[in-house]
Amino acid sequence: MKILYTNFHPNNGGGHATYIANLARSFQGEHQITVATPATSRLYAQARQIPGVRVWNTSFSTRLQPMLIEVMALHALLREERFDLVHVNGSADHRQVMLARLGLRQRPCIVWTKHNTMPVNSLGNRLRAWAGTDGAIGVCDFVSRQLMDSAYGSRFVQTIRLGLDTDRFRPSSAAVCAQARRDLLGELPGDVCVLGSVGGTDRAKGWLTLLQALARVPVSQRRRFRVLLAGDPPRGTLRQEVEALGMSPYVVFPGLVDDPRRILAASDVGFVLSFQEAGSYAACESLSMGLPTLVSNAGGLPELVRDGVDGWVVPAGDVEAQYRWLLARLAAPVDAAMAVAARERALALFSLPLLFGQTMAFYQRVCARA
């Protein structure tokens, strides 16, 4: 099968880049893979490192004049390469692929993965569902229900969760964990619980509500917690709010990290408390490394965690609920059984072989119908 992957992000690309790189790496060899993305993007750099994968530098503009030029170039690429399927990952590249395949004698199928929980009932979505979608993938059941309740419901819709290299993200040894904790947090008493996340520091990620909850814990007990949060260090108003809460001694911002495993190795519990979230690589990585994980009930997050088994689910933005959770951890620290369950959950729900098998079967189903 000849497959073209597209992604519009010009810079980091976040989970989109990881998702497409994983698929391209898996299918290369057995299938012919091309990736179309801006040369400035993280995905472009990653895809160039995969043997046998072709990378095409393009942008997906929203302004009319450059968009028309890009669509014409994309039309020529589709005509020359005769792809069987194009897998799009955002509205900008979805729109351009839809327009670019107009007039082709051999039209590739279009599969769209919806990575967020934004509404899909706009005019643009209805047009893309009607004229530019043969199949749609939701990264969680929450997103798939959104798709089924929209114009996309007349197409093939399936939940296929994010895939993770569970061999790479695996529980660390006690020695590695101890060293990572010393490097990032210094010497800590043995009764300190480190709450770690690699989910980022945007306000919408909900981490500030955890600090607000921690600020309510009596000072004599607060010393038993540290928060370790990777991502761009907060600035401006966010930094001022952290300081106003008196949380500076209890939270460490190590910045953007090349290897999130180091952050998670230093942690006892993972957390992702977003106000909106579909699939979350941060939560998947946390569980895969054997960390019981605290998540909000936003979007697809509660689908990842079994409350009380391998983690906990709290209402998004609910400071009182998170305060009660902190008090509960003081009374009953995390036990080893939850860590084992977290790892088992990761293996069962989002291993890479599961992602690859389900995605290729979906491709074949969509192409057979076309």
C-alpha positions in Angstrom: 0.0 0.0 0.0 1.2 3.5 -0.8 0.5 5.8 2.1 0.9 9.6 2.5 0.9 11.1 6.0 0.2 14.8 6.4 0.7 17.1 9.4 0.3 20.9 9.4 2.3 21.8 12.5 5.4 23.9 11.6 7.2 23.4 14.9 7.0 20.8 17.7 3.8 19.2 16.7 3.4 17.5 20.1 1.5 14.2 20.0 0.7 14.5 16.3 4.4 14.2 15.5 4.9 11.2 17.7 1.8 9.5 16.4 2.7 9.8 12.7 6.4 8.9 13.3 5.3 5.7 15.1 3.0 4.7 12.2 5.6 5.6 9.5 8.3 3.7 11.3 6.1 0.6 11.7 4.7 0.4 8.1 7.9 1.3 6.3 9.3 -1.7 4.4 6.1 -3.6 3.9 4.4 -0.4 2.6 5.6 2.7 0.7 5.5 5.6 3.1 5.7 9.4 2.4 5.3 12.1 5.0 4.3 15.7 4.0 5.0 18.3 6.6 6.8 21.7 7.0 10.6 21.4 7.0 10.7 23.4 10.2 8.7 20.7 12.1 9.9 18.1 14.6 8.1 15.5 12.5 10.1 16.4 9.4 13.3 15.8 11.3 12.1 12.6 12.8 10.7 11.2 9.5 14.0 11.9 7.7 15.7 9.5 10.2 13.5 6.6 9.3 15.1 4.4 6.5 13.0 4.2 3.4 10.5 6.9 4.3 10.2 9.8 1.9 9.7 13.3 3.3 8.1 16.1 1.4 8.5 19.7 2.6 5.2 21.6 2.3 3.1 24.0 4.4 -0.7 23.9 4.9 -1.6 27.6 4.8 -5.0 29.0 5.7 -4.6 32.2 3.6 -6.1 31.9 0.1 -3.2 32.7 -2.2 -0.5 30.5 -0.6 -3.1 27.8 0.0 -4.0 27.6 -3.7 -0.3 27.2 -4.6 0.1 24.5 -2.1 -3.0 22.7 -3.2 -1.8 22.7 -6.8 1.6 21.2 -5.7 -0.2 18.6 -3.6 -2.5 17.7 -6.5 0.6 17.1 -8.7 2.1 14.9 -6.0 -1.1 12.8 -5.7 -1.4 12.5 -9.5 2.2 11.4 -9.9 2.5 9.1 -6.9 -1.0 7.5 -7.0 -1.2 6.9 -3.3 -3.8 4.4 -2.1 -4.5 6.4 1.0 -3.8 9.7 2.6 -3.9 9.9 6.4 -4.5 13.5 7.5 -4.3 14.8 11.1 -5.7 18.3 11.3 -8.2 20.6 9.6 -5.7 22.5 7.5 -4.1 19.5 5.9 -7.4 17.7 5.7 -8.9 20.6 3.7 -5.9 20.8 1.3 -5.9 17.0 0.6 -9.7 17.1 0.0 -9.2 19.9 -2.6 -6.0 18.4 -4.1 -7.7 15.1 -5.0 -10.5 16.8 -7.0 -10.2 15.8 -10.6 -7.9 12.9 -10.1 -8.6 9.8 -12.1 -7.2 7.7 -9.3 -8.4 9.2 -6.1 -6.7 8.1 -2.8 -8.9 7.3 0.2 -8.7 9.9 3.0 -8.5 8.8 6.6 -8.6 11.5 9.3 -7.5 11.1 12.9 -9.2 13.5 15.3 -6.7 14.2 18.1 -8.7 16.7 20.1 -12.2 17.2 21.6 -13.2 20.3 19.7 -16.7 20.3 18.2 -17.1 18.9 14.7 -20.4 20.4 13.6 -19.1 23.4 11.7 -19.8 24.0 8.0 -16.1 23.2 7.2 -16.4 19.9 9.0 -19.6 19.0 7.2 -17.9 19.7 3.9 -14.8 17.6 4.7 -17.0 14.8 6.0 -19.0 14.8 2.7 -16.2 15.4 0.2 -12.9 14.5 1.9 -13.3 11.6 4.3 -13.6 7.9 3.8 -12.8 7.0 7.4 -12.3 8.7 10.7 -10.3 7.6 13.7 -11.0 8.8 17.3 -8.1 8.5 19.7 -10.6 7.7 22.5 -14.3 6.7 22.8 -15.2 10.3 23.7 -13.9 11.6 20.4 -15.5 8.7 18.4 -18.9 9.5 19.9 -18.4 13.1 18.8 -17.6 11.8 15.3 -20.6 9.5 15.2 -22.9 12.3 16.3 -21.8 14.5 13.4 -21.6 14.3 9.6 -18.7 11.9 9.9 -21.1 9.3 11.3 -22.0 8.3 7.8 -18.3 7.2 7.3 -16.3 4.5 8.9 -15.5 5.6 12.5 -13.4 3.6 14.9 -11.6 4.2 18.2 -7.9 3.4 17.9 -6.0 4.6 20.9 -2.5 6.2 20.9 0.3 3.7 20.7 3.4 3.8 22.9 6.7 1.9 22.9 6.1 0.0 26.1 9.6 -1.5 25.9 11.1 1.9 26.1 8.7 3.3 28.6 9.0 0.6 31.3 9.4 0.7 35.1 12.9 1.9 36.1 15.1 0.1 38.6 15.2 1.4 42.2 18.7 2.7 41.6 17.7 4.7 38.5 14.7 6.1 40.3 16.8 7.2 43.3 19.4 8.8 41.1 16.8 10.7 39.0 15.1 12.0 42.2 18.4 13.2 43.6 19.4 14.9 40.3 16.0 16.7 39.9 14.9 17.3 43.5 18.0 16.9 45.7 18.0 14.8 48.9 14.5 14.1 50.1 13.1 12.3 53.1 11.9 8.8 52.4 8.2 9.7 53.1 8.0 12.4 50.4 5.6 11.5 47.5 6.7 13.0 44.2 3.8 13.8 41.8 5.2 14.0 38.3 3.9 15.0 34.9 5.3 15.5 31.4 2.0 16.9 30.1 3.1 20.5 29.7 2.6 23.7 31.6 -0.2 25.4 29.7 -3.0 26.6 32.0 -5.4 24.3 30.3 -3.4 21.3 31.5 -4.9 21.8 35.0 -1.7 21.5 37.0 -2.4 24.8 38.8 -5.4 23.3 40.5 -3.2 20.7 42.0 -1.0 23.4 43.5 -4.1 25.2 44.8 -5.1 22.0 46.5 -1.6 21.4 47.9 -1.7 24.9 49.3 -4.6 23.9 51.5 -2.7 21.0 53.0 -1.4 22.0 56.5 2.2 23.1 56.3 3.3 20.3 58.7 2.1 17.7 56.1 2.8 19.7 52.9 6.5 18.8 53.2 5.5 15.2 52.2 4.8 16.3 48.7 6.8 17.5 45.7 5.4 18.3 42.3 7.7 17.8 39.2 6.3 19.3 36.0 8.1 19.2 32.7 7.4 21.7 29.9 8.1 25.3 29.2 8.7 26.9 32.6 5.7 29.1 33.4 6.1 32.8 33.1 4.2 36.0 33.8 0.9 35.5 35.5 1.2 31.8 35.9 4.6 32.1 37.7 3.1 34.9 39.9 0.2 32.6 40.8 2.6 29.8 41.8 4.5 32.2 44.0 1.3 33.8 45.5 0.2 30.3 46.6 3.5 29.8 48.4 4.2 26.7 46.2 7.7 27.6 45.0 9.4 25.4 47.6 7.2 22.4 46.6 7.3 22.5 42.8 10.1 22.0 40.3 9.9 23.0 36.7 12.8 21.2 34.9 11.8 22.8 31.5 11.5 20.9 28.2 13.1 17.5 28.4 14.5 15.3 25.7 13.7 12.1 27.6 10.5 12.2 29.7 11.4 8.9 31.3 13.8 10.7 33.6 11.0 12.8 35.0 8.7 9.8 35.5 11.5 7.7 37.1 11.8 10.3 39.8 8.1 10.2 40.5 5.8 8.1 42.7 2.6 9.1 41.0 1.8 10.5 37.6 -0.8 13.1 36.9 -2.6 14.7 33.9 -5.4 17.0 35.1 -6.3 18.8 31.8 -9.6 20.7 31.4 -9.8 19.2 27.8 -8.0 16.1 26.6 -8.5 13.4 24.0 -5.7 10.8 24.0 -2.8 11.8 26.3 0.7 10.6 25.7 1.7 11.9 29.1 -0.8 9.7 30.8 0.1 6.7 28.6 3.8 7.2 29.4 3.1 7.5 33.1 1.1 4.3 33.3 3.6 2.4 31.1 6.4 3.2 33.5 4.3 1.7 36.3 3.1 4.9 37.9 -0.4 5.0 39.3 -1.8 8.1 37.6 -4.2 10.8 38.7 -6.3 12.1 35.8 -9.2 14.5 35.4 -12.5 13.3 34.0 -12.0 15.4 30.8 -12.5 13.9 27.4 -10.8 10.5 27.0 -8.7 10.6 30.2 -11.0 8.5 32.4 -10.9 5.8 29.7 -7.3 5.3 30.4 -7.4 4.8 34.2 -9.5 2.4 36.3 -10.3 4.5 39.4 -8.8 2.9 42.5 -7.1 0.1 40.5 -4.2 1.7 38.5 -5.0 5.4 39.3 -7.6 7.9 40.2 -10.2 10.1 38.4 -11.2 13.5 39.8 -13.5 16.1 38.3 -11.6 18.6 36.1 -10.7 21.8 37.8 -12.1 20.6 41.2 -9.6 21.9 43.8 -11.6 20.4 46.7 -11.5 16.9 45.1 -7.8 17.1 44.6 -7.3 18.3 48.2 -9.2 15.3 49.4 -7.1 13.1 47.2 -3.9 14.6 48.7 -5.2 13.9 52.2 -6.0 10.4 51.3 -2.4 9.9 50.1 -1.1 11.1 53.4 -3.2 8.5 55.1 -2.7 5.7 52.6 0.5 5.9 50.4 0.5 4.3 47.0 1.0 0.5 47.2 3.0 -1.8 44.9 -0.2 -3.5 43.5 -1.3 -0.2 41.9 2.1 0.2 40.2 1.8 -3.4 38.8 -1.8 -2.7 37.6 -0.7 0.6 35.9 1.9 -1.3 33.9 -0.5 -4.0 32.9 -3.1 -1.4 31.9 -0.5 0.1 29.5 0.3 -3.2 27.9 -3.3 -4.0 27.4 -4.5 -0.7 26.1 -1.9 1.1 24.0 1.1 -1.0 23.0 2.5 -0.2 19.6 1.6 -3.6 18.0 -2.0 -2.9 19.0 -1.9 0.5 17.3 -0.3 -0.8 14.2 -2.6 -3.8 13.8 -5.8 -1.9 14.3 -4.7 1.0 12.1 -3.7 -1.2 9.1 -6.9 -3.2 9.4 -8.8 0.1 9.3 -6.9 1.2 6.2 -7.8 -2.0 4.5 -11.4 -1.8 5.4 -11.7 1.8 4.1 -9.9 1.0 0.9 -12.0 -2.1 0.3 -15.2 -0.1 0.6 -13.9 2.6 -1.8 
